[in-house]
Amino acid sequence: MSTSDQDREHRAATIAHLNDRLRLSPAPGWMTTSGVQAQGAVFVRQAILAVGSFNDFPADNDPYGERDFGAFESGGERLLWKINYYDRELRNASPDPANASVTRRVLTLMLASEY
């Protein structure tokens, strides 16, 4: 394995770790759409728990190994979640998603029908 391949793998593993931290702690940085909210508090809580326990990252759905997207069923609904990387001011894309000091992550949880 070349050094550049090792660097890419290390970078992806760092991003995946940071994404997992956000995914496992629904706190600031999480957004739920109006469609999810309309399903009620119990549904929202179950969906948040499902995101936290999500662990299905096949290569065709996670080609870069960053664990930044998932799709699942909950309460009879198909849901999607996606993590996006922004600069600290949430104005532009992050200059380096592997660097937590310059990146703010936002996880959006939505009904598949809202996509």
BAZAVEX-910831 format. One record per residue (C-alpha): residue number from 1; residue in three letters; x, y, z. Coordinates in nm, 4 decimals, padded with zeros to 6 digits, always signed. Layout:
<guza><i>NUM</i><aa>ALA</aa><east>X</east><north>Y</north><up>Z</up></guza>
...
This chain:
<guza><i>1</i><aa>MET</aa><east>+00.0000</east><north>+00.0000</north><up>+00.0000</up></guza>
<guza><i>2</i><aa>SER</aa><east>+00.1407</east><north>+00.3383</north><up>-00.0967</up></guza>
<guza><i>3</i><aa>THR</aa><east>+00.1803</east><north>+00.6277</north><up>+00.1428</up></guza>
<guza><i>4</i><aa>SER</aa><east>-00.0953</east><north>+00.8212</north><up>-00.0356</up></guza>
<guza><i>5</i><aa>ASP</aa><east>-00.3318</east><north>+00.5232</north><up>+00.0046</up></guza>
<guza><i>6</i><aa>GLN</aa><east>-00.2443</east><north>+00.5071</north><up>+00.3742</up></guza>
<guza><i>7</i><aa>ASP</aa><east>-00.3030</east><north>+00.8822</north><up>+00.4059</up></guza>
<guza><i>8</i><aa>ARG</aa><east>-00.6455</east><north>+00.8498</north><up>+00.2379</up></guza>
<guza><i>9</i><aa>GLU</aa><east>-00.7395</east><north>+00.5605</north><up>+00.4659</up></guza>
<guza><i>10</i><aa>HIS</aa><east>-00.6264</east><north>+00.7498</north><up>+00.7756</up></guza>
<guza><i>11</i><aa>ARG</aa><east>-00.8191</east><north>+01.0588</north><up>+00.6659</up></guza>
<guza><i>12</i><aa>ALA</aa><east>-01.1361</east><north>+00.8555</north><up>+00.6000</up></guza>
<guza><i>13</i><aa>ALA</aa><east>-01.1019</east><north>+00.6832</north><up>+00.9383</up></guza>
<guza><i>14</i><aa>THR</aa><east>-01.0658</east><north>+01.0214</north><up>+01.1114</up></guza>
<guza><i>15</i><aa>ILE</aa><east>-01.3742</east><north>+01.1583</north><up>+00.9357</up></guza>
<guza><i>16</i><aa>ALA</aa><east>-01.5698</east><north>+00.8396</north><up>+01.0132</up></guza>
<guza><i>17</i><aa>HIS</aa><east>-01.4757</east><north>+00.8683</north><up>+01.3821</up></guza>
<guza><i>18</i><aa>LEU</aa><east>-01.5893</east><north>+01.2317</north><up>+01.3962</up></guza>
<guza><i>19</i><aa>ASN</aa><east>-01.9120</east><north>+01.1416</north><up>+01.2138</up></guza>
<guza><i>20</i><aa>ASP</aa><east>-01.9777</east><north>+00.8547</north><up>+01.4537</up></guza>
<guza><i>21</i><aa>ARG</aa><east>-01.9344</east><north>+01.0904</north><up>+01.7501</up></guza>
<guza><i>22</i><aa>LEU</aa><east>-02.2026</east><north>+01.3207</north><up>+01.6107</up></guza>
<guza><i>23</i><aa>ARG</aa><east>-02.4316</east><north>+01.0350</north><up>+01.5139</up></guza>
<guza><i>24</i><aa>LEU</aa><east>-02.4106</east><north>+00.8818</north><up>+01.8612</up></guza>
<guza><i>25</i><aa>SER</aa><east>-02.4895</east><north>+01.2029</north><up>+02.0496</up></guza>
<guza><i>26</i><aa>PRO</aa><east>-02.8016</east><north>+01.3849</north><up>+01.9275</up></guza>
<guza><i>27</i><aa>ALA</aa><east>-02.7104</east><north>+01.7319</north><up>+02.0401</up></guza>
<guza><i>28</i><aa>PRO</aa><east>-02.6342</east><north>+02.0562</north><up>+01.8641</up></guza>
<guza><i>29</i><aa>GLY</aa><east>-02.5551</east><north>+01.9658</north><up>+01.5073</up></guza>
<guza><i>30</i><aa>TRP</aa><east>-02.8683</east><north>+01.7582</north><up>+01.4484</up></guza>
<guza><i>31</i><aa>MET</aa><east>-03.1547</east><north>+01.8776</north><up>+01.2303</up></guza>
<guza><i>32</i><aa>THR</aa><east>-03.4854</east><north>+01.7011</north><up>+01.1774</up></guza>
<guza><i>33</i><aa>THR</aa><east>-03.7151</east><north>+01.7989</north><up>+00.8953</up></guza>
<guza><i>34</i><aa>SER</aa><east>-04.0745</east><north>+01.9132</north><up>+00.9365</up></guza>
<guza><i>35</i><aa>GLY</aa><east>-04.1910</east><north>+01.5776</north><up>+00.7996</up></guza>
<guza><i>36</i><aa>VAL</aa><east>-04.0079</east><north>+01.3906</north><up>+01.0751</up></guza>
<guza><i>37</i><aa>GLN</aa><east>-04.1345</east><north>+01.6330</north><up>+01.3396</up></guza>
<guza><i>38</i><aa>ALA</aa><east>-04.4920</east><north>+01.5934</north><up>+01.2137</up></guza>
<guza><i>39</i><aa>GLN</aa><east>-04.4787</east><north>+01.2225</north><up>+01.3019</up></guza>
<guza><i>40</i><aa>GLY</aa><east>-04.4761</east><north>+01.3119</north><up>+01.6731</up></guza>
<guza><i>41</i><aa>ALA</aa><east>-04.2334</east><north>+01.3019</north><up>+01.9652</up></guza>
<guza><i>42</i><aa>VAL</aa><east>-04.2305</east><north>+00.9223</north><up>+02.0066</up></guza>
<guza><i>43</i><aa>PHE</aa><east>-04.1501</east><north>+00.8722</north><up>+01.6378</up></guza>
<guza><i>44</i><aa>VAL</aa><east>-03.8744</east><north>+01.1353</north><up>+01.6521</up></guza>
<guza><i>45</i><aa>ARG</aa><east>-03.7173</east><north>+00.9716</north><up>+01.9566</up></guza>
<guza><i>46</i><aa>GLN</aa><east>-03.7285</east><north>+00.6258</north><up>+01.7953</up></guza>
<guza><i>47</i><aa>ALA</aa><east>-03.5755</east><north>+00.7627</north><up>+01.4754</up></guza>
<guza><i>48</i><aa>ILE</aa><east>-03.2946</east><north>+00.9349</north><up>+01.6681</up></guza>
<guza><i>49</i><aa>LEU</aa><east>-03.2197</east><north>+00.6110</north><up>+01.8521</up></guza>
<guza><i>50</i><aa>ALA</aa><east>-03.2164</east><north>+00.4253</north><up>+01.5185</up></guza>
<guza><i>51</i><aa>VAL</aa><east>-02.9597</east><north>+00.6687</north><up>+01.3771</up></guza>
<guza><i>52</i><aa>GLY</aa><east>-02.7439</east><north>+00.6176</north><up>+01.6847</up></guza>
<guza><i>53</i><aa>SER</aa><east>-02.7522</east><north>+00.2410</north><up>+01.6475</up></guza>
<guza><i>54</i><aa>PHE</aa><east>-02.7170</east><north>+00.2446</north><up>+01.2678</up></guza>
<guza><i>55</i><aa>ASN</aa><east>-02.4255</east><north>+00.0318</north><up>+01.1538</up></guza>
<guza><i>56</i><aa>ASP</aa><east>-02.4951</east><north>-00.0649</north><up>+00.7908</up></guza>
<guza><i>57</i><aa>PHE</aa><east>-02.2213</east><north>+00.0919</north><up>+00.5800</up></guza>
<guza><i>58</i><aa>PRO</aa><east>-02.1690</east><north>-00.1236</north><up>+00.2695</up></guza>
<guza><i>59</i><aa>ALA</aa><east>-01.9100</east><north>-00.0033</north><up>+00.0206</up></guza>
<guza><i>60</i><aa>ASP</aa><east>-02.1708</east><north>+00.0846</north><up>-00.2438</up></guza>
<guza><i>61</i><aa>ASN</aa><east>-02.3454</east><north>+00.3145</north><up>+00.0062</up></guza>
<guza><i>62</i><aa>ASP</aa><east>-02.0278</east><north>+00.4447</north><up>+00.1743</up></guza>
<guza><i>63</i><aa>PRO</aa><east>-01.7637</east><north>+00.4479</north><up>-00.0994</up></guza>
<guza><i>64</i><aa>TYR</aa><east>-01.5246</east><north>+00.6782</north><up>+00.0902</up></guza>
<guza><i>65</i><aa>GLY</aa><east>-01.5578</east><north>+00.5035</north><up>+00.4281</up></guza>
<guza><i>66</i><aa>GLU</aa><east>-01.6715</east><north>+00.8212</north><up>+00.6043</up></guza>
<guza><i>67</i><aa>ARG</aa><east>-01.9993</east><north>+00.6833</north><up>+00.7471</up></guza>
<guza><i>68</i><aa>ASP</aa><east>-02.1853</east><north>+01.0017</north><up>+00.6538</up></guza>
<guza><i>69</i><aa>PHE</aa><east>-02.5162</east><north>+00.8596</north><up>+00.5216</up></guza>
<guza><i>70</i><aa>GLY</aa><east>-02.7739</east><north>+00.6004</north><up>+00.6146</up></guza>
<guza><i>71</i><aa>ALA</aa><east>-03.1231</east><north>+00.4815</north><up>+00.5250</up></guza>
<guza><i>72</i><aa>PHE</aa><east>-03.3528</east><north>+00.2767</north><up>+00.7461</up></guza>
<guza><i>73</i><aa>GLU</aa><east>-03.7145</east><north>+00.1962</north><up>+00.8336</up></guza>
<guza><i>74</i><aa>SER</aa><east>-03.8808</east><north>+00.3145</north><up>+01.1539</up></guza>
<guza><i>75</i><aa>GLY</aa><east>-04.2454</east><north>+00.3341</north><up>+01.2505</up></guza>
<guza><i>76</i><aa>GLY</aa><east>-04.3519</east><north>+00.2270</north><up>+00.9027</up></guza>
<guza><i>77</i><aa>GLU</aa><east>-04.1560</east><north>+00.5099</north><up>+00.7382</up></guza>
<guza><i>78</i><aa>ARG</aa><east>-03.8373</east><north>+00.5097</north><up>+00.5314</up></guza>
<guza><i>79</i><aa>LEU</aa><east>-03.5885</east><north>+00.7615</north><up>+00.6724</up></guza>
<guza><i>80</i><aa>LEU</aa><east>-03.2566</east><north>+00.9009</north><up>+00.5545</up></guza>
<guza><i>81</i><aa>TRP</aa><east>-02.9821</east><north>+01.0764</north><up>+00.7445</up></guza>
<guza><i>82</i><aa>LYS</aa><east>-02.6837</east><north>+01.2633</north><up>+00.6032</up></guza>
<guza><i>83</i><aa>ILE</aa><east>-02.3898</east><north>+01.4437</north><up>+00.7597</up></guza>
<guza><i>84</i><aa>ASN</aa><east>-02.2596</east><north>+01.7529</north><up>+00.5828</up></guza>
<guza><i>85</i><aa>TYR</aa><east>-01.9394</east><north>+01.9428</north><up>+00.6606</up></guza>
<guza><i>86</i><aa>TYR</aa><east>-01.9380</east><north>+02.3208</north><up>+00.6990</up></guza>
<guza><i>87</i><aa>ASP</aa><east>-01.6910</east><north>+02.5853</north><up>+00.8067</up></guza>
<guza><i>88</i><aa>ARG</aa><east>-01.7178</east><north>+02.7128</north><up>+01.1648</up></guza>
<guza><i>89</i><aa>GLU</aa><east>-01.9613</east><north>+02.9903</north><up>+01.0609</up></guza>
<guza><i>90</i><aa>LEU</aa><east>-02.1894</east><north>+02.7469</north><up>+00.8715</up></guza>
<guza><i>91</i><aa>ARG</aa><east>-02.1519</east><north>+02.9589</north><up>+00.5586</up></guza>
<guza><i>92</i><aa>ASN</aa><east>-01.9406</east><north>+02.7428</north><up>+00.3301</up></guza>
<guza><i>93</i><aa>ALA</aa><east>-01.8124</east><north>+02.3913</north><up>+00.2973</up></guza>
<guza><i>94</i><aa>SER</aa><east>-01.5456</east><north>+02.2898</north><up>+00.5468</up></guza>
<guza><i>95</i><aa>PRO</aa><east>-01.1909</east><north>+02.3413</north><up>+00.4261</up></guza>
<guza><i>96</i><aa>ASP</aa><east>-01.0978</east><north>+02.0075</north><up>+00.5901</up></guza>
<guza><i>97</i><aa>PRO</aa><east>-01.3658</east><north>+01.7666</north><up>+00.7216</up></guza>
<guza><i>98</i><aa>ALA</aa><east>-01.0942</east><north>+01.5641</north><up>+00.8979</up></guza>
<guza><i>99</i><aa>ASN</aa><east>-01.0082</east><north>+01.8658</north><up>+01.1156</up></guza>
<guza><i>100</i><aa>ALA</aa><east>-01.2656</east><north>+01.9191</north><up>+01.3916</up></guza>
<guza><i>101</i><aa>SER</aa><east>-01.1270</east><north>+02.2638</north><up>+01.4734</up></guza>
<guza><i>102</i><aa>VAL</aa><east>-01.2308</east><north>+02.4042</north><up>+01.1327</up></guza>
<guza><i>103</i><aa>THR</aa><east>-01.5432</east><north>+02.1939</north><up>+01.0735</up></guza>
<guza><i>104</i><aa>ARG</aa><east>-01.8989</east><north>+02.1968</north><up>+01.1996</up></guza>
<guza><i>105</i><aa>ARG</aa><east>-02.0919</east><north>+01.8828</north><up>+01.1204</up></guza>
<guza><i>106</i><aa>VAL</aa><east>-02.4658</east><north>+01.8895</north><up>+01.0607</up></guza>
<guza><i>107</i><aa>LEU</aa><east>-02.6673</east><north>+01.5679</north><up>+01.0619</up></guza>
<guza><i>108</i><aa>THR</aa><east>-03.0027</east><north>+01.5992</north><up>+00.8851</up></guza>
<guza><i>109</i><aa>LEU</aa><east>-03.2686</east><north>+01.3370</north><up>+00.9515</up></guza>
<guza><i>110</i><aa>MET</aa><east>-03.5562</east><north>+01.3273</north><up>+00.6999</up></guza>
<guza><i>111</i><aa>LEU</aa><east>-03.8334</east><north>+01.1140</north><up>+00.5642</up></guza>
<guza><i>112</i><aa>ALA</aa><east>-03.7303</east><north>+00.9569</north><up>+00.2341</up></guza>
<guza><i>113</i><aa>SER</aa><east>-04.0405</east><north>+01.1162</north><up>+00.0805</up></guza>
<guza><i>114</i><aa>GLU</aa><east>-03.8935</east><north>+01.4591</north><up>+00.1609</up></guza>
<guza><i>115</i><aa>TYR</aa><east>-03.5785</east><north>+01.3983</north><up>-00.0407</up></guza>
